[in-house]
């Protein structure tokens, strides 16, 4: 969707474009355009919610638009533009979870609002890549909340309703946070497994369509998705799809097929050939069209659906499985030291004076030997404030300086995620605060690229594990139940190992085959194979064209010439290179976008 509203004249506002997967509702002199991952079979519900929203906005009483009402709109995951023609006022809404994104820009004469960054940017007289945002992307692999890849375009923050004032400028009208719990619920494990099961079922039920497709990897998250939908959807309306890369020795589709067969669900396995020119025919256009350019688009990004098909993706918030390793858990157990001034002072003194030789890691942390990284991490554990910033928010000043991040940007990010452990009630509260800080950036990035896939294919992608009611319930689950490791099987073999997500596995034990239920998370590291084929050649061409632009080159402006030259000199790629290659992809996307817009 793309909306334009004149600021200096009385010309009517215009919905320039509305996609086939979006819904436009006209009622009582208002027009509401909605982008929600719900198929056409849910159209009556979307229209009902639109009319209800108009009634509330028309009354002008913010107290009536309470949290429960806002979170229930349009299935819970949505962005919407509501325009009151009589008053010439627009409202822009983005859901609490941030599953959908929406952007705005102002050229002084018109206000533009849309759900695709590049479409908003193209509506302006001029748009440019934001070098500051690009540098932060290089470090964090995501943008800061509210930032975009364009200097002139801003993102509406999650959980926010914005509206126009008399001059046509957008301002916050209402804002809702995640409202995660501060305490554990105190229930025993069997009760919590049952509650988690019920909440997951409800999260899926809110999003089902006439045709439902599970993007099935065979891991525990997507396996639970398939089991949940199998319990609530007629078999004729449910199928699965799994993707693999030609030439990989890490094939998860074997496990996906086993699970689908066990649950009597038809499955299609699609093999992607990195040498297939036709498969990458839209590569350059997709870079412009994606809000979050991501190479996975060219592995599992071709979704054969339509406006009434809903694809289910299994990314999860990790609230029901806190993402803490053994050293993190040790650091969290030292929280009582931070909750009073004396204890915190003693802990910091221990780190600063006694353990200082260990914590003074002068080089890039990621480049240090593994034993040195572990020792450094353990030595910093008593100073929990610093530990959380360094390891849960990846604040590495040495590495940032090497990448050219300016001090102001670094300080801005550090301040935006700062947590004072003195005010934290318990370890669950601490973890929830970490999640709340990370959600607007790292967590929403999972959702952005998946919504890109839905939009590019003219269909819908639902993310039930990001359902706000499920996330909130998960935020109260006891840490000793959710951080447990239990005996399981290896990623791609039958070797014994320990697996996490114990409570999630317990919740769906009755529905899933035991051998698949207890399999370790197996991520197929196959993105590096893309660079050996058509995509690699296209990226090289983009980089060469960018470098030929002289002072206007994005590579030069970001000061990553050495980084790019390393890629240009590579002749083969390994799975260990994927973090490096993902940054190369980000740079190529920005270089291509910059060249298209600047010329």
C-alpha positions in Angstrom: 0.0 0.0 0.0 1.1 3.5 -0.7 -0.8 6.6 0.5 -0.2 10.3 -0.4 -1.7 13.3 1.4 -1.1 16.9 0.3 0.0 19.2 3.2 -0.3 22.6 1.7 -3.4 22.3 -0.4 -7.0 21.0 0.0 -6.5 18.4 -2.7 -7.8 15.0 -1.6 -5.5 12.3 -0.2 -5.0 9.3 -2.4 -4.3 5.6 -2.0 -1.8 5.3 -4.8 -1.6 1.5 -4.6 -3.3 -1.3 -2.8 -1.8 -4.8 -3.2 -4.0 -7.9 -3.9 -3.2 -9.3 -0.5 -4.3 -6.0 1.2 -7.9 -5.0 2.2 -9.5 -1.6 1.6 -12.7 -0.8 3.6 -14.8 2.3 3.2 -17.2 3.2 6.0 -18.8 6.4 7.3 -16.7 8.8 5.2 -13.5 6.9 6.2 -11.2 4.7 4.2 -9.0 2.0 6.0 -6.3 0.0 4.1 -5.1 -3.0 6.0 -2.1 -5.3 5.5 -2.5 -8.4 7.7 -1.3 -12.0 7.1 -4.9 -13.3 6.8 -6.4 -14.9 3.7 -9.5 -13.7 1.9 -11.6 -16.3 3.9 -11.1 -13.9 6.9 -12.4 -10.9 5.0 -15.6 -10.5 7.1 -13.5 -10.3 10.3 -11.1 -7.7 8.7 -14.1 -5.5 7.6 -15.7 -5.8 11.0 -12.5 -4.7 12.8 -12.1 -1.8 10.3 -15.6 -0.5 11.1 -14.9 -0.9 14.9 -11.6 1.0 14.5 -13.3 3.8 12.6 -15.9 4.1 15.3 -13.2 4.4 18.0 -11.1 6.9 16.1 -14.1 9.0 15.1 -15.0 9.4 18.7 -11.6 10.9 19.4 -11.4 9.3 22.9 -8.0 7.5 23.3 -9.2 5.8 26.5 -11.6 3.6 24.4 -8.8 2.3 22.2 -7.4 0.3 25.0 -4.6 -2.3 24.8 -6.9 -5.4 24.5 -8.8 -3.8 21.6 -5.7 -2.7 19.7 -4.1 -6.1 20.1 -7.2 -7.9 18.8 -7.5 -6.0 15.6 -7.0 -7.8 12.3 -5.7 -11.0 13.9 -3.0 -9.2 16.0 -0.4 -8.8 13.3 -1.1 -5.8 11.0 -0.3 -2.3 9.7 -3.1 0.0 8.7 -3.8 3.5 7.3 -7.1 5.1 8.3 -8.1 8.3 6.5 -11.0 10.6 7.6 -11.9 12.4 4.4 -14.1 15.1 6.1 -11.3 16.2 8.5 -8.4 15.4 6.2 -6.8 13.5 9.0 -4.8 10.2 8.7 -4.0 7.6 11.3 -1.2 5.1 10.8 -1.2 1.9 13.0 1.5 -0.8 13.5 0.9 -3.9 15.7 2.5 -4.4 19.1 4.6 -7.3 18.0 6.0 -5.4 15.0 5.2 -8.3 12.6 4.3 -5.9 9.9 6.2 -2.7 9.1 5.1 0.7 7.7 7.1 3.7 6.7 6.6 7.5 6.1 8.3 10.4 4.5 7.6 14.1 4.1 8.9 16.3 1.2 7.4 19.5 2.6 4.5 19.4 0.2 3.1 15.9 0.6 3.1 13.2 3.3 3.8 9.6 2.0 3.0 6.5 4.0 3.5 2.9 2.8 4.6 -0.6 3.7 7.5 -0.8 1.3 10.5 1.4 2.0 11.5 1.8 -1.7 8.0 2.7 -2.8 7.9 5.5 -0.2 11.4 6.6 -1.2 10.5 6.6 -5.0 7.6 9.0 -4.3 10.1 11.6 -3.0 11.9 14.1 -5.3 15.2 12.5 -4.0 16.2 9.8 -1.6 19.6 8.6 -0.5 21.1 5.7 1.4 21.6 6.6 5.1 25.3 6.0 5.7 24.9 6.1 9.5 22.1 3.4 9.4 24.1 1.4 7.0 27.1 1.3 9.3 24.9 0.2 12.2 23.5 -2.5 9.9 27.1 -3.7 9.3 27.6 -4.2 13.0 24.2 -5.4 14.2 22.7 -7.1 11.0 19.6 -5.0 11.6 18.5 -1.4 11.7 17.6 0.4 14.9 13.9 0.9 15.7 12.5 3.7 13.6 15.5 3.8 11.2 15.5 2.6 7.6 18.1 2.3 4.8 17.0 5.8 3.5 18.0 9.1 5.1 14.6 10.6 4.2 12.3 7.7 5.2 11.3 6.7 8.8 9.7 3.6 10.2 6.6 3.7 12.5 7.7 2.1 15.8 6.0 -1.1 16.9 2.8 -0.8 19.0 2.3 2.8 17.8 -0.6 4.8 16.4 0.4 8.0 14.7 -1.8 10.8 13.4 -1.4 14.1 11.5 -1.6 17.5 13.2 -2.9 20.7 11.5 0.2 21.1 9.4 0.1 17.5 8.1 3.0 16.3 10.2 2.8 12.8 11.8 2.9 12.6 15.5 2.4 9.7 18.1 -1.2 9.4 19.1 -1.0 6.2 21.2 1.7 3.7 22.0 1.6 0.3 23.6 4.6 -1.8 24.7 5.0 -5.5 24.9 3.9 -5.6 28.5 5.9 -8.8 29.3 5.6 -10.2 32.8 8.0 -9.3 35.6 7.5 -12.5 37.6 7.3 -16.2 37.0 3.8 -17.7 37.2 4.7 -20.2 39.9 3.1 -23.2 38.3 4.5 -26.7 38.0 5.9 -28.0 34.8 2.9 -30.2 33.7 0.6 -27.2 34.1 2.9 -24.9 32.2 3.2 -27.5 29.4 -0.6 -27.6 29.1 -0.9 -23.8 29.1 1.8 -23.5 26.5 0.1 -26.1 24.3 -3.2 -24.2 24.5 -1.7 -20.9 23.8 0.2 -22.2 20.7 -3.0 -23.7 19.4 -4.9 -20.4 19.9 -2.1 -18.5 18.1 -2.4 -20.7 15.1 -6.2 -20.7 15.1 -6.1 -16.8 14.9 -4.3 -17.1 11.6 -5.6 -20.0 9.6 -6.9 -19.5 6.0 -8.8 -21.5 3.4 -5.4 -23.0 2.3 -2.6 -23.5 4.9 1.0 -24.3 4.1 3.6 -25.0 6.7 7.2 -24.1 5.8 8.6 -27.3 7.3 12.2 -27.7 8.2 11.7 -30.7 10.5 13.1 -28.8 13.5 11.0 -28.6 16.7 9.4 -25.2 16.0 8.1 -26.0 12.5 7.2 -29.5 13.7 5.0 -28.0 16.5 3.4 -25.7 13.9 2.4 -28.7 11.8 1.1 -30.6 14.8 -0.9 -27.5 16.0 -2.5 -27.0 12.6 -3.2 -30.7 12.1 -5.3 -30.5 15.3 -7.5 -27.5 14.1 -7.6 -27.6 10.3 -9.3 -30.0 8.0 -6.8 -32.2 6.2 -7.9 -31.0 2.8 -6.8 -27.5 3.8 -3.3 -28.3 5.0 -0.1 -29.1 3.3 3.7 -28.7 3.8 6.6 -27.5 1.8 10.3 -28.0 2.5 13.3 -26.6 0.7 16.9 -27.8 0.1 19.9 -26.6 -1.8 21.4 -28.7 -4.5 24.8 -29.9 -3.5 24.3 -29.7 0.3 25.3 -32.4 2.7 22.9 -31.0 5.3 19.5 -32.1 4.1 16.7 -31.4 6.6 14.0 -32.2 4.2 14.4 -35.9 5.1 13.2 -35.2 8.6 10.5 -32.9 7.3 9.1 -35.6 5.0 9.2 -38.1 7.9 7.1 -35.8 10.1 4.6 -34.9 7.3 4.1 -38.6 6.5 3.7 -39.5 10.2 1.0 -36.8 10.5 -0.6 -37.7 7.2 0.0 -34.3 5.6 1.0 -34.0 2.0 4.5 -32.4 1.5 6.4 -31.0 -1.5 10.2 -30.9 -1.4 11.7 -28.2 -3.6 15.4 -28.4 -4.6 17.0 -25.0 -5.4 19.8 -25.0 -8.0 22.3 -22.1 -7.4 23.3 -22.4 -11.1 19.7 -21.8 -12.4 19.7 -18.4 -14.2 15.9 -18.3 -14.2 15.7 -18.8 -10.5 17.6 -15.5 -10.0 15.9 -13.6 -12.8 14.3 -11.1 -10.4 17.4 -10.7 -8.2 18.0 -7.0 -8.7 14.3 -6.1 -8.6 13.9 -8.0 -5.3 16.7 -6.1 -3.7 14.7 -2.9 -4.3 11.4 -4.5 -3.2 12.5 -6.0 0.1 12.3 -4.0 3.3 14.9 -6.4 4.7 17.1 -7.8 1.9 18.0 -11.3 2.8 19.7 -14.1 0.8 17.2 -16.7 2.1 14.8 -15.2 -0.4 16.6 -17.2 -3.1 16.4 -20.5 -1.1 12.9 -20.7 0.2 11.4 -17.6 -1.2 9.3 -18.9 -4.1 5.9 -19.5 -2.4 3.3 -20.9 -4.7 0.1 -19.4 -3.2 -2.4 -16.6 -3.6 -4.4 -14.1 -1.6 -6.3 -16.8 0.3 -3.2 -18.9 1.1 -1.4 -18.6 4.4 2.2 -19.9 4.8 3.2 -20.6 8.3 6.8 -19.9 9.4 8.3 -21.2 12.6 10.5 -18.3 13.9 10.0 -18.0 17.6 10.5 -15.3 20.3 12.6 -17.6 22.4 10.7 -16.5 25.5 9.5 -20.0 26.1 13.1 -21.1 25.6 15.5 -18.4 27.0 18.5 -18.2 24.7 21.1 -18.6 27.4 24.3 -20.7 27.3 25.9 -22.2 30.4 28.0 -19.1 31.1 25.0 -16.8 30.6 23.1 -18.8 33.2 26.1 -18.5 35.6 26.1 -14.7 35.1 22.3 -14.5 35.6 22.6 -16.5 38.9 24.8 -13.6 40.2 21.9 -11.1 39.9 21.6 -10.8 43.7 25.1 -9.1 43.7 23.7 -6.4 41.4 20.6 -5.6 43.4 22.2 -3.6 46.1 24.8 -0.8 45.9 27.4 -2.6 48.1 27.2 -5.9 46.2 27.3 -4.2 42.8 30.4 -2.1 43.9 32.2 -5.3 45.1 31.4 -7.2 41.9 32.6 -4.3 39.7 35.7 -3.9 41.9 36.5 -7.6 41.5 36.2 -7.4 37.7 38.0 -4.0 37.3 40.9 -4.7 39.7 41.4 -8.5 40.3 40.2 -9.9 36.9 41.3 -6.9 34.8 44.1 -8.8 33.1 41.5 -11.3 31.8 38.8 -8.8 30.9 41.2 -6.4 29.0 40.7 -8.1 25.7 42.4 -5.6 23.3 41.6 -7.4 20.0 38.3 -8.1 18.3 36.4 -10.6 20.5 35.3 -12.8 17.6 38.9 -13.1 16.4 40.3 -14.3 19.7 40.9 -18.0 20.3 37.9 -19.9 21.7 39.6 -20.6 25.1 40.4 -16.9 25.4 36.8 -15.9 24.6 35.5 -18.3 27.2 37.9 -17.0 29.9 37.0 -13.4 29.0 33.3 -14.1 29.2 33.6 -15.9 32.6 35.7 -13.1 34.1 33.1 -10.5 33.2 30.2 -12.5 34.7 30.2 -10.8 38.1 29.5 -7.4 36.5 26.1 -8.3 35.1 25.4 -4.8 33.7 28.5 -5.0 31.5 28.0 -8.7 30.8 24.5 -8.2 29.4 25.5 -5.3 27.2 28.6 -7.1 25.9 27.2 -10.6 25.2 23.4 -10.2 24.9 23.5 -7.0 22.9 26.9 -7.6 21.1 28.4 -4.2 22.1 32.1 -4.7 21.1 33.8 -1.3 21.0 37.0 -2.7 19.5 35.2 -4.3 16.6 32.9 -1.3 16.1 35.9 1.1 15.8 37.5 -1.2 13.2 34.3 -1.1 11.2 34.2 2.7 11.3 31.2 3.2 13.6 31.2 6.7 15.0 31.1 7.2 18.7 27.7 9.0 18.7 26.0 6.0 16.9 27.7 3.5 19.2 26.7 5.5 22.3 23.1 5.9 21.0 22.7 2.1 20.5 24.3 1.3 23.9 22.0 3.7 25.7 18.9 2.4 23.9 19.5 -1.1 25.2 20.9 -0.3 28.6 19.4 -2.2 31.5 20.0 -1.3 35.2 20.2 -4.6 37.0 19.6 -2.9 40.3 15.9 -2.4 39.3 15.4 -6.0 38.1 13.3 -8.3 40.3 14.6 -11.7 39.2 16.3 -13.6 36.4 13.0 -14.0 34.4 12.4 -10.2 34.7 16.0 -9.6 33.5 15.6 -11.9 30.5 12.3 -10.3 29.6 13.8 -6.9 29.7 16.6 -8.1 27.4 13.9 -9.4 25.0 11.9 -6.2 25.1 15.1 -4.2 24.2 16.1 -6.6 21.4 12.6 -7.1 19.9 12.3 -3.8 18.0 15.5 -4.7 16.1 16.8 -8.2 16.1 13.6 -10.0 16.7 11.5 -8.0 14.2 14.1 -8.6 11.5 13.0 -12.3 11.5 9.5 -11.0 10.7 10.5 -8.4 8.1 12.1 -10.7 5.6 9.3 -13.3 5.9 6.7 -10.6 5.3 8.8 -9.6 2.2 8.5 -13.2 1.0 4.7 -13.1 1.3 4.4 -9.8 -0.4 6.7 -10.7 -3.3 4.7 -13.8 -3.9 1.3 -12.2 -3.6 0.4 -14.4 -0.6 0.6 -14.3 3.2 3.1 -15.5 5.8 1.9 -16.0 9.4 4.2 -16.1 12.4 2.2 -17.7 15.2 5.1 -17.9 17.7 5.2 -14.1 17.6 1.6 -13.9 18.7 1.6 -11.3 21.5 -0.7 -13.4 23.9 1.6 -16.4 23.4 4.7 -14.2 24.0 3.2 -12.8 27.2 2.3 -16.2 28.6 5.8 -17.4 27.7 7.3 -14.5 29.6 5.9 -15.8 32.8 7.2 -19.4 32.5 9.7 -20.3 35.2 13.3 -20.1 34.1 14.3 -23.5 35.6 11.6 -25.1 33.4 12.5 -23.2 30.2 16.3 -23.4 30.3 16.4 -27.1 31.0 18.4 -29.4 28.6 17.2 -33.0 28.2 18.7 -36.0 26.4 18.1 -36.0 22.6 19.5 -36.9 19.2 22.1 -35.2 17.1 21.3 -32.7 14.3 21.9 -34.9 11.3 22.6 -38.3 13.0 21.4 -40.5 15.9 24.2 -39.6 18.3 23.2 -38.8 21.8 23.3 -35.2 22.8 21.4 -32.6 24.9 18.6 -30.6 23.5 16.9 -27.4 24.7 13.3 -26.3 24.4 12.3 -29.0 26.9 9.0 -27.4 27.8 7.9 -26.9 24.2 8.8 -30.6 23.5 6.9 -31.7 26.5 3.8 -29.6 25.5 3.6 -31.5 22.1 4.9 -34.9 23.2 1.5 -36.6 22.4 1.3 -35.3 18.9 4.9 -35.8 17.6 6.9 -39.0 16.9 9.5 -39.4 19.7 12.6 -39.7 17.4 11.7 -36.4 15.7 10.5 -34.7 18.9 13.9 -35.1 20.6 16.1 -34.1 17.6 18.5 -31.2 18.1 18.1 -28.0 16.2 19.6 -28.6 12.8 20.1 -25.5 10.7 21.2 -26.3 7.2 24.0 -23.9 6.5 23.6 -23.7 2.7 23.6 -20.0 2.0 27.3 -20.1 1.1 26.4 -22.3 -1.9 24.4 -19.5 -3.5 27.6 -17.4 -3.9 29.2 -20.1 -6.0 26.5 -19.7 -8.6 24.4 -17.1 -10.3 23.8 -15.0 -7.2 27.6 -14.7 -6.6 28.1 -13.4 -10.1 25.3 -10.9 -9.8 26.8 -9.6 -6.5 30.2 -9.2 -8.1 28.7 -7.2 -10.9 26.9 -4.9 -8.5 30.1 -4.4 -6.5 32.1 -3.6 -9.6 29.5 -1.1 -10.8 29.4 0.6 -7.4 33.2 0.9 -7.2 33.2 2.5 -10.7 31.1 5.4 -9.3 34.1 7.0 -7.6 33.2 9.2 -4.6 29.5 8.2 -4.9 30.4 4.5 -4.3 28.6 3.1 -1.3 31.5 0.8 -0.6 33.8 3.7 -0.4 31.4 5.9 1.6 31.0 3.0 4.2 34.8 2.5 4.2 34.4 -1.2 3.5 36.6 -1.5 0.5 39.0 -4.0 2.1 36.0 -6.0 3.2 34.6 -6.1 -0.4 38.0 -6.8 -2.0 38.3 -9.8 0.2 35.0 -11.1 -1.2 36.0 -10.3 -4.8 39.2 -12.3 -4.4 37.5 -15.4 -3.0 37.1 -18.4 -5.3 35.3 -20.7 -3.0 33.0 -20.4 0.0 32.5 -22.4 3.1 29.6 -22.6 5.6 31.9 -20.9 8.1 31.9 -17.8 5.9 28.1 -17.2 6.1 28.2 -14.3 8.6 30.8 -12.6 6.4 28.8 -13.4 3.2 25.6 -12.0 4.7 27.3 -8.7 5.3 28.5 -8.8 1.7 24.9 -9.3 0.6 23.8 -6.3 2.7 26.5 -4.1 1.1 25.5 -5.3 -2.4 21.8 -4.5 -1.7 22.7 -1.0 -0.5 25.0 -0.4 -3.4 22.4 -1.4 -5.9 19.7 0.6 -4.2 21.9 3.7 -4.0 22.9 3.5 -7.7 19.2 3.1 -8.7 18.1 6.1 -6.6 21.1 8.4 -7.1 20.9 8.1 -10.9 
